[in-house]
């Protein structure tokens, strides 16, 4: 067993790193690192991570909050995308990963080489709606059912006044503007979550296997990261994209049909969809990877949601790293940390039940012996 997450950190994080020196003492004992707000006062050293760009606003806020309690600690995070983050973590290049999708079976097995025999575990620290956002001057909201959304993103519906859209928006003055689809060009957990929704809501339209990459047969205008696709959409009249709701700004958004109603995105609606999720089988008892109920008909639920994880090892090769990972994880899931993320990124704070389970998972972190 190899338990190492430091060797290639500098190379992985050389570009785009958020390096913030956090505020506490220089004593890392591993005992009593938690505090009432999960700040872990008393840790020191450097913790490295990379991954989800959807988490970026929340991660920046978490790092800033953590620094106020730990002046001898540094947290570095590079928002390179979920796929890149998982790859770096499983290769031993970072101490933790942020990812909008859980490790697949192959990645999970590979994580045992760097994390020990139980493999890595997931904490669903960031819950956020994925906004289906568009640039149509004078139109703020458009209703669409799942089949219509899928037909738009596969190119079957190509103008904004198509009958399938117009019938669901009888009071809207929709132009004949061409629809330009904008998708991610990097491997993305946001893409995977969005495809999961399309596959569940419109299986006869979305026939491609769900993936973190956009299908080549439906390739269109593209850009990297959540910010990139929003930038492209904002500069192209008639464009539509999918992105973490925290970054869509002034773009219009789609209210999706759930049961007999159209539901606009909100943290509360996203949280309602998560509550109906089921755990992924075959993982450690305390692991919190989950399969989401994309086909829910529950009133007030918004199923186009992503649960973004912090992925940690239960074992690290030094006491200092174990203490840092545990303390940072505790801060992220704490009531303070969740509220900080909500204010910075508009995410949905974890429920008390989820936070209790997350704390039990983080409690597993120790030094390899």
N, C-alpha and C positions, 0 to 999 in steps of 0.2 A: 504493500500500500504506500502510495506517495501522498503526503499531505502538505502541499506547498502552493501558496498563492501570492508569491512575491517576485519570483524570478524575472518575469517579463513585464512587470507593471509599468516601468518607465516607457518601454516601447509602445505598449498598448495605449497609454494615456498621453503620449507626446503632443497630440493635436486635440484641441477642443476641450481640454480639461478644465473643470471647475475646481480649482485648488483653494480651499478656504481653511485658514487656521482657526481651529475651534478653541473655545475658552474653558480649565480645571487644573488639577494638580499634575505633577509629573510621576505619580506613583500608580503603576498598573499592577494591582495585586490579584485581580480576578475574584476578589471577595467583596460582596456588597457593592458591586458596581452600579446597580440600579438605584434610582432615587424616586421620589414620589411622582415626578413628571417624566420619568424614563430618561433623564439626561445623562446618566452614567458619570456623574462628576467624579474626577479622579483618574481618568484614563489618559494615556499619552501615546504618541506614535503616529503612524500614517496608515490609513485605511483606503484601499483603492477599489473603484468600481467603474463599470461602464454599462451602456445599454440603452434602454428606452428613451427616445426623445419626447414621448408623450409625458413622461414623468419630469421633464426638465425643470419646469417652473416649480413644481412641488419639491424636487430634489434640492434646488437652490435654496428654497425656504428652509428645508430640513437641515441642510448644512449650516446655514446661518444661525438657526436656533441651537443646533448642537454646539457651535463654536462659543456661544455665550456661556456655556457651562464648562467647557473643556479647553482652556488656553494652550495646553500642551499637546493637543491632538490635531491632526490634519486629515480631512476627508477629501479625496479626489474622485470626481465622477466625470466621465466623458460620454455625452449623449449621442453615441454613434449608431443607435438603432438596436432593437431587441435581439436580432439575429447575431449581430456582431458582439453584443454583450454576452450572450450565452456562449458563443464560441470562445471568447477570451477567457471567461470564467472556467469553462470545462477544460481548457488547455492549461489552467493554472496561472494565467496572466493577471488576474485580479482577485481580490478578496471576496467580492460579491458582485452580483449582476442585477440590473433592473430589466425586467422583461414583461411585455404585454401578452406573452404566451408562455405557458409552462414548458419545461424541458420535455421534449418528446422521449420515447422509450430509449432510443439510441443515445441521446444526450444524457439521460438519467443514468444509464449504465456507465457511460464514460465518466460521469461525475464521481463515481466510486473510486476512481484512480486518484483523485485529488482530495476527496472529502471523507474517505473511509468507507467501510462496507455498507453503511446505510444510505450512502449517496447524499446529494444536496437536498435541501428542503425549501419550500416556497412559503412566503408570507404575503397575503394579498393586501398590500399597504396602500395602494392607490386605486380607487374605484372612480371611474369617470365615464360619462356618456361619450360616444363617438358621434360628433355632429356630421350630418350630411349637409354640406354647406355649398351655397351657390352665389353667383354674382349676376343678379338680375335687377337693374335699377328700378326702384319703386315697388318691389315685391320683397316683403320681409319673411313670409312663411308660405310654404306650399305643402298641401297634404298629398301623401303618396302611400299606397299599400306596398307590401313587400315585393309583389310581382312587378309593379311599376318601377320601383327602385332598381330591381335587377335588370329590367329591360333598358333602363337608361344607361346603366353602367356596362351593359354588353353591346350597346349601340343600336339596339332594336328600336328604341324610341330616340329620335334625333332632333326634335324641335320642342320648344317649351309649350306650344299650343297644341301638342298632340292630343287627340281625343281622350286617351287614357289618363292624362294629367288634367285636362280641362274638366272632365266629368267629376273629378274629385274636388275641384275648386271652382264651383259655379259662380262665385262672387268675385273671382280674381280676373283681372284683365291681363291675360297671358299673351305675350308677343310671339311671333313666328321665328324668334331668334334661334339659331342653331345651338344645340347643346354640345359643349366641349367637355369631355370627361378628362379629369386630371387624377392620376393615380401615383402611388409611391414607386420609385425605381430602385429602392433598396429593400432588402429583406426586412419585414416589419411586422411586429405583433399587432399593430393597428390594422394593417392589411388583413392579417389572419383572422382577427376578431370580426372585421367587417364582412369578410367572405363567409365566416361561420353563420352570420345573420342571413346573408343572401341565400346560402344553401338551405337553411331551415325555413326561411319565409317563402322562397320561390324555387324549389328543387327542380322544377321542370324547365326553368329558365337558366339558373346558375348550375351548369352541368359539370364544371371543372372541379377537380379535387381541391379541397381547401388547403391553402398554402400561405406562407408569409410573403411569397412573391406574387406579383400580379400576372395573370395568365397572358402569354404572348399573343394568343389569338384575339384578345380584346385590348391589345396595347393601344394607348392613346397618348395625349400629352402627359408628361410625367416630371417629377422633381423628387429631391431627396428630403426625407424627414417631414414631420407635421408642418413645420414652418415653411418648408419649401413648397408643398402642394397648396397651402393657403396663399402664399405669395403669387403662384401661377394663376390661381383662381381669381384672386383680387385684380389681376392685371388683364383678365380676359372676360369680356362681357359674354354672358351665357354659359360660363364654365360652371362645373359642379365637381365636388371632391368629397372625400371623407377625411376627417381629422379629429384629433382630440379636441373636445369642446373648449378647452382652455385657450386655444390659439386662434379661433375662427374670427374673432374681432367683430366687425360690422357686417360680415357676410350674412345673407339670408340663410335660413335653415329649413329642413324638411321635418314636418310632423308625421311620424309613421303610424300606420294603422295597426292597432292592437285590439283584437276582438272587434267590437263595433264602434270604437272611438279612435280618434287621431291624437297621438300623444307627442307633445314637444319634449325635447331633451331637457333634463334638469338633474341635479345631483340626487334628489329624492326619488325620481322615477328610475334612475339607474340603479340605485340601491335596492329598490323594490324587485328589480329583475334578478339581482345577485342573490337575494334571500331564497330564491327558488332553485339555486344551483345544487349540483351533486358532486361529491368528492371523486377525484380520479383514483381508479383502482391500481393496486400493485405498488404503492409508494409507502414510505415509512408512516407509522401510526400517527405521528404529529404533523405530517406534511399537509399543507392546505391548498394544494393545486385543485382546481375545480372546473367542472364542465358547466357552462352556463345554459339556462333555459331560454334559447333564442326564439322558440315558438310559443312563448307564454301568451295567454289571453287575459292575464290578470289585469284588471282595471288599474290604470295609473302607472303601469310598468313601461319602461323604455328598453327594449331588448337589444338595441344597437349600442352595446356597452362594452367597455373593456375593463378587465381586472388586471392591473399591472402589479407584478410581484417584485419583492426583493428576494433574491435567491442566495442563501447562505450555506456554508458547510456546518455540520454539527461538530466537526473537529478541525482545528487549525494547528499549524506547526509551531506556534509560539504562544505563550501566555498573553503577550502584549496584543497580538492580532485577535486572539479569542476575546479578550476583554473589550477591544475596540468594536468588533463586530457585534457583540452582545449589547454593548451600551448604545451604539448607533441604532440598532434594530429596536431597542426598547424606546428610544426617543421617537423614532418614526411612527410607531404604533400607539404611542401615548396619546391621551386626550389632547394635550398641548400640541403634539406633532401633527395629529390629524386635523386640528383646527387651523394650524398654520398652513397646511397644504390646501385646505378648503379656501382660505382667504387668498392664497397666492394663485391657485389654479382652478378654483371652482369645483373641486372634486367632492365626492360624497364621503364624509367621515365614516370610518368603520363602526359597525354596531358594537354594543358592549359585548355581545356574545362572540363576535369575530375577534375583538381585541383580547378577550380572555384566552381564546384558543391560540391566538398569535403569540401571546406571552408564554404560554406553555411550550410552544415550538422554540421560541428564542431561548428559553431556559435550557434547552438541550445543548447549546453551544459550549464547548469546552476545549481544552488543549489536548492534542493527541499524546497518549502515554504508552 
